Amino acid sequence: MSWGGVFHADEAEDSFWPSFTDIMMVIVMTFLLVTVAVVLANTRLLDELKSSVVAEEEAKQRIEFTLKENATLEEQLDYFQQRSSSLEMELLRSRAQTENTRSELLSTQSELSRLQSADQQKSDELADLEQSMLTQGAAVKRLETELQQSQQALVAERSQLQNQLAAIQEQLLSSQNEAIESEAALANLREQTSDESLKLASLQGEYDELDKKYQKLLKPTRSSKGKTVVDVMYSQSGYRIRKPGEAAYRTVGQAVMNRELAALKSAHGTDLYVKIIIPENSGLSYNKAWVFTRDILNKYDYYYQENTGAEGNDGE
């Protein structure tokens, strides 16, 4: 039986019982036909026996009548003797036929008893089969009920799972929307943070610049007191230098000037004070004079060596 469809016990019984009924009908009809045939055969034999007896009686009467009229006593005696012998033979033959008929009747009765026993056995088997079919029908109905209950449970569970899936999908969609909104907010926050970072960096730069200026303001004023002083004069005509202990300026080239200043810086370190002199009639532009002053002080003067991080834009 396939579980794909519902098994109906009534349909199974409709398909089973006609075939079994046909079999039993054939058995009963066969039994009845045999019985009828035996009865008819016995009736026919009895009719023949009666007809023979009647015919013999009629023949006997005719013979007797004829003998009385035509035959002598001896002829009648011979005739009766012959007739007696013939009747005895006929009687023996009739007895033999009767015995045969009786044997056939007994055989038929035995066969009838056997068929009745078989019929009773078939009836018992049919009753057992009916009981088995009832039991199977009850089992089938029970299985059908269990199957229907299982199908209903599966439908309910499937509906519940579908509802849960729909709820989860709705939650997922809501979470995705929230994630998109969060990402947008995060991107906006990052952008704001980037802007704030740029502003902070700018403010930090401004703060560093102000701190440098503030630290510079806090630093003691540049002074030649207690320092080794070297005079450097710069004009359009060239460079002049006067080292400590010299009474007059010496005209030197740029390379000689830088070499002597480097030697003084190496000898005196942070005690070297470089005094830059730009004559009023030097013929130099303000920018050129400022650049020279800045470069020399940044390279050799103690004040700018101690303030390496400061800008070298101070002149004398």
C-alpha positions in Angstrom: 0.0 0.0 0.0 1.4 3.4 -0.9 1.2 6.3 1.6 0.8 8.7 -1.3 -3.0 8.1 -1.3 -5.6 7.1 1.3 -6.4 3.4 1.5 -10.2 2.7 1.7 -11.2 -0.6 3.3 -14.6 -0.5 1.6 -13.0 -0.4 -1.8 -10.7 -3.3 -0.8 -13.7 -5.3 0.4 -15.6 -4.5 -2.9 -12.6 -5.8 -4.9 -12.1 -8.9 -2.8 -15.6 -10.3 -2.0 -16.9 -10.7 -5.6 -14.1 -13.0 -6.5 -14.5 -15.1 -3.3 -18.3 -15.2 -3.8 -17.9 -16.4 -7.3 -15.6 -19.2 -6.1 -18.1 -20.3 -3.5 -21.0 -20.0 -6.0 -19.1 -22.3 -8.5 -18.5 -24.8 -5.7 -22.2 -24.8 -4.6 -23.4 -25.0 -8.2 -21.1 -27.9 -8.9 -22.4 -29.7 -5.8 -26.0 -29.1 -6.8 -25.3 -30.2 -10.4 -23.7 -33.5 -9.2 -26.6 -34.1 -6.8 -29.2 -33.4 -9.5 -27.3 -35.7 -11.9 -27.3 -38.5 -9.4 -30.9 -38.0 -8.5 -31.9 -37.9 -12.2 -29.8 -41.0 -12.9 -31.5 -42.9 -10.0 -34.9 -41.7 -11.1 -34.2 -42.8 -14.7 -33.0 -46.3 -13.5 -36.1 -46.6 -11.3 -38.4 -45.6 -14.2 -36.7 -48.1 -16.5 -37.0 -50.8 -13.8 -40.7 -50.0 -13.4 -41.2 -49.9 -17.2 -39.5 -53.3 -17.4 -41.6 -54.8 -14.7 -44.8 -53.3 -16.3 -43.7 -54.6 -19.8 -42.9 -58.0 -18.3 -46.3 -58.1 -16.7 -48.0 -57.1 -19.9 -46.0 -59.6 -21.9 -46.8 -62.2 -19.3 -50.4 -61.5 -19.5 -50.3 -61.5 -23.3 -48.4 -64.8 -23.2 -50.7 -66.3 -20.7 -53.6 -65.2 -22.8 -52.0 -66.6 -25.9 -51.1 -69.8 -24.2 -54.5 -70.3 -22.9 -55.8 -70.0 -26.4 -53.3 -71.7 -28.6 -50.7 -73.8 -26.7 -50.8 -77.1 -25.1 -49.9 -77.7 -21.5 -46.5 -78.9 -22.3 -45.8 -76.0 -24.5 -47.1 -73.7 -21.7 -44.8 -75.5 -19.2 -41.8 -75.2 -21.5 -42.7 -71.6 -22.1 -43.1 -70.9 -18.4 -39.8 -72.6 -17.7 -38.1 -70.5 -20.3 -39.9 -67.4 -19.2 -39.0 -68.2 -15.6 -35.3 -68.5 -16.6 -35.6 -65.3 -18.6 -37.2 -63.5 -15.7 -34.6 -64.9 -13.3 -31.9 -63.5 -15.6 -33.7 -60.2 -15.9 -34.2 -60.2 -12.1 -30.5 -60.8 -11.6 -29.7 -58.1 -14.1 -32.1 -55.7 -12.4 -30.5 -56.6 -9.0 -27.1 -56.0 -10.4 -28.2 -52.6 -11.8 -29.8 -51.8 -8.5 -26.6 -52.7 -6.7 -24.7 -50.5 -9.1 -27.2 -47.7 -8.6 -26.9 -48.2 -4.9 -23.1 -48.0 -5.1 -23.3 -44.9 -7.2 -25.8 -43.4 -4.7 -23.5 -44.2 -1.8 -20.6 -42.7 -3.8 -22.7 -39.6 -4.5 -23.6 -39.3 -0.9 -20.0 -39.6 0.1 -19.1 -36.9 -2.4 -22.0 -34.8 -1.2 -20.7 -35.2 2.4 -17.2 -34.3 1.3 -18.5 -31.3 -0.6 -20.6 -30.3 2.5 -17.4 -30.6 4.6 -15.5 -28.6 2.1 -18.3 -26.1 2.1 -18.3 -25.9 5.9 -14.5 -25.5 5.8 -14.8 -22.7 3.2 -17.5 -21.1 5.4 -15.1 -21.3 8.3 -12.3 -19.8 6.3 -14.7 -17.2 5.0 -15.6 -16.3 8.6 -11.9 -16.1 9.5 -11.2 -14.0 6.5 -14.1 -11.7 7.4 -12.7 -11.4 10.9 -9.2 -10.7 9.5 -10.7 -8.2 7.1 -12.5 -6.5 10.0 -9.2 -6.4 12.0 -7.3 -5.1 9.0 -10.0 -2.6 8.3 -9.7 -1.3 11.9 -5.9 -1.2 11.6 -6.3 0.7 8.3 -8.7 3.2 9.8 -6.3 3.7 12.7 -3.4 4.2 10.4 -5.5 6.6 8.3 -6.4 8.6 11.5 -2.8 8.7 12.5 -1.7 9.8 9.0 -4.4 12.5 9.0 -3.2 13.7 12.4 0.4 13.6 11.3 -0.5 15.6 8.1 -2.4 18.1 10.3 0.6 18.4 12.6 2.9 18.9 9.7 0.7 21.6 8.2 0.5 23.4 11.5 4.3 23.1 12.0 4.9 24.3 8.4 2.6 27.3 9.0 4.4 28.1 12.2 7.8 27.8 10.5 6.6 30.0 7.7 5.4 32.6 10.2 8.7 32.4 12.0 10.6 32.7 8.7 8.5 35.8 7.8 9.2 37.3 11.2 12.9 36.6 10.9 13.0 38.0 7.3 11.2 41.1 8.6 13.7 41.4 11.5 16.5 40.9 9.0 15.1 43.7 6.7 14.7 46.0 9.7 18.3 45.1 10.8 19.6 45.8 7.3 17.8 49.1 7.2 19.2 50.0 10.7 22.6 48.9 9.5 22.3 51.1 6.4 21.2 54.0 8.6 24.0 53.2 11.1 26.5 53.1 8.2 25.2 56.4 6.9 25.4 57.9 10.4 28.9 56.3 10.9 30.0 57.8 7.5 28.6 61.2 8.5 30.3 60.8 11.9 33.6 59.9 10.2 33.2 62.8 8.0 32.6 65.1 10.9 35.5 63.4 12.8 37.7 64.0 9.8 36.6 67.6 9.7 37.2 67.9 13.4 40.6 66.2 13.0 41.5 68.7 10.4 40.3 71.5 12.6 42.2 70.0 15.5 45.4 69.6 13.4 45.0 73.2 12.3 44.4 74.3 15.9 47.3 72.2 17.0 49.6 73.8 14.4 48.4 77.2 15.5 48.9 76.2 19.1 52.5 74.9 18.4 53.2 78.2 16.5 51.9 80.2 19.4 53.8 78.0 21.9 57.0 78.6 20.0 56.4 82.3 20.0 55.4 82.1 23.7 58.5 80.1 24.6 60.6 82.6 22.6 59.1 85.4 24.5 59.9 83.6 27.8 63.5 83.0 26.7 66.1 85.5 28.0 66.9 88.4 25.7 69.9 87.7 23.4 72.9 89.4 25.0 76.7 89.6 24.4 77.4 89.7 28.2 79.7 87.0 29.2 80.0 85.7 25.6 82.8 85.6 23.0 82.0 88.3 20.5 82.9 88.1 16.8 82.0 91.1 14.5 80.9 90.4 10.9 80.3 93.3 8.6 78.5 92.8 5.3 78.1 95.3 2.5 77.9 95.4 -1.3 81.7 95.5 -1.4 82.2 92.2 0.5 82.7 90.6 3.9 84.8 91.9 6.8 85.4 90.1 10.1 87.0 91.0 13.4 87.6 88.1 15.8 88.1 88.4 19.5 91.5 90.1 20.4 91.8 91.8 16.9 91.8 95.6 16.8 90.7 96.1 13.2 88.4 94.4 10.6 89.9 92.2 7.9 88.4 91.8 4.5 87.8 88.2 3.6 85.9 86.1 1.2 82.6 84.2 2.0 84.4 80.9 2.2 87.1 82.2 4.6 84.5 83.9 6.7 82.4 80.7 7.1 85.5 78.7 7.9 86.7 81.1 10.6 83.2 81.3 12.1 83.0 77.5 12.1 86.3 77.4 13.9 85.1 79.9 16.5 81.9 77.9 17.0 83.9 74.7 17.4 86.1 76.4 20.0 83.5 78.3 22.0 80.3 76.4 21.3 77.3 78.1 23.0 79.4 81.0 24.2 79.9 82.5 20.7 78.0 85.7 20.0 77.9 86.8 16.4 77.4 90.5 15.9 76.1 91.3 12.4 76.8 94.9 11.1 75.0 96.2 8.0 76.3 99.7 7.3 73.7 102.3 6.2 75.5 102.8 2.9 76.1 99.1 2.4 74.1 99.2 -0.9 72.3 96.0 0.1 68.5 95.5 -0.2 66.6 94.9 2.9 65.7 91.3 1.9 69.3 90.4 1.0 70.6 91.8 4.3 67.9 89.9 6.3 68.7 86.6 4.6 72.4 87.0 5.3 71.7 87.9 8.9 69.4 84.9 9.4 71.7 82.4 7.9 74.8 83.5 9.8 73.0 83.6 13.2 71.3 80.2 12.6 74.7 78.6 11.8 77.0 80.1 14.4 75.3 82.3 17.1 74.7 80.7 20.5 71.2 82.1 20.9 69.9 80.3 17.7 71.8 77.2 18.5 70.0 76.8 21.8 66.7 77.7 20.1 67.1 75.3 17.1 63.3 74.8 16.8 62.7 78.6 16.6 62.6 80.5 13.3 65.9 82.2 12.4 64.3 85.5 11.6 65.9 87.7 14.3 68.6 90.3 13.3 70.7 92.5 15.3 
